[in-house]
Amino acid sequence: MVVANLITAAVTGNYLALFFATLAYAAGLAVVIYALIALVRKGAAKAAKSIKWSRWGRRAEYAVGILSIVLGVLLLGEALGLGTFSTVFKI
């Protein structure tokens, strides 16, 4: 509906309506992004208070990083025609 209003305003040449429709869309999007950032900050603050969470979080970061590198190497080998990904996962 927002896109239809923007297209209608642009096609009819009503640039003032186009401006306000774009402004309203941007304001709504900004409110949603601000709310998400506030929620993430609140959750991160609670998580940072826990030393146990910090230790396990760091281990999880390392594990995800290593898995990402391994998966990247496998996919790169597949892209180069070496068949690494399909060999490991038997696809």
C-alpha positions in Angstrom: 0.0 0.0 0.0 2.9 2.4 0.8 4.5 1.6 -2.5 1.2 2.2 -4.4 0.8 5.6 -2.7 4.3 6.6 -3.6 3.9 5.5 -7.2 0.5 7.3 -7.5 2.0 10.5 -6.1 5.0 10.3 -8.4 2.9 9.5 -11.5 0.4 12.3 -10.9 3.1 14.8 -10.2 1.9 15.6 -6.7 5.4 16.0 -5.3 4.2 17.4 -2.0 2.1 14.2 -1.4 5.1 12.2 -2.5 7.3 14.0 0.0 4.9 13.5 2.9 4.3 9.9 2.1 8.0 9.2 2.0 8.5 11.2 5.2 5.8 9.1 6.9 7.3 5.9 5.7 10.8 6.9 6.9 9.4 8.0 10.3 7.6 4.7 10.8 10.7 2.7 9.8 12.9 4.8 12.1 10.5 4.1 15.1 10.7 0.3 14.4 14.5 0.4 14.1 14.8 2.5 17.3 12.6 0.0 19.2 14.7 -2.9 18.0 18.0 -1.2 19.0 16.6 -0.4 22.4 15.5 -4.0 23.0 18.9 -5.4 21.8 20.8 -2.9 24.1 18.6 -3.9 27.1 19.2 -7.6 26.4 22.9 -7.1 25.9 23.2 -5.2 29.1 21.6 -8.0 31.0 23.8 -10.6 29.3 27.0 -8.6 30.0 26.3 -8.7 33.7 26.7 -12.4 33.8 30.3 -13.6 33.7 29.2 -17.1 33.0 27.4 -15.9 29.9 30.4 -14.0 28.8 32.6 -17.1 29.0 30.2 -19.3 27.1 29.5 -16.5 24.7 33.1 -16.2 23.8 33.3 -20.0 23.3 30.3 -19.9 21.1 31.8 -17.1 19.0 35.0 -19.1 18.5 32.9 -22.2 17.5 30.8 -20.3 15.1 33.8 -18.6 13.6 35.6 -21.9 13.1 32.5 -23.5 11.6 32.1 -20.6 9.2 35.7 -20.8 8.0 35.4 -24.6 7.4 32.1 -24.2 5.6 33.6 -21.3 3.5 36.6 -23.5 2.5 34.3 -26.4 1.6 32.0 -24.1 -0.5 35.0 -22.5 -2.2 36.4 -25.9 -3.0 33.0 -26.8 -4.5 33.0 -23.6 -6.6 36.4 -24.4 -7.9 35.2 -27.8 -9.1 37.1 -29.8 -6.4 33.8 -31.4 -5.1 34.7 -30.8 -1.4 31.2 -29.9 -0.1 29.5 -32.7 -2.0 32.1 -35.2 -0.9 31.8 -34.3 2.8 28.0 -34.2 2.8 27.4 -36.9 0.1 25.1 -34.7 -2.0 
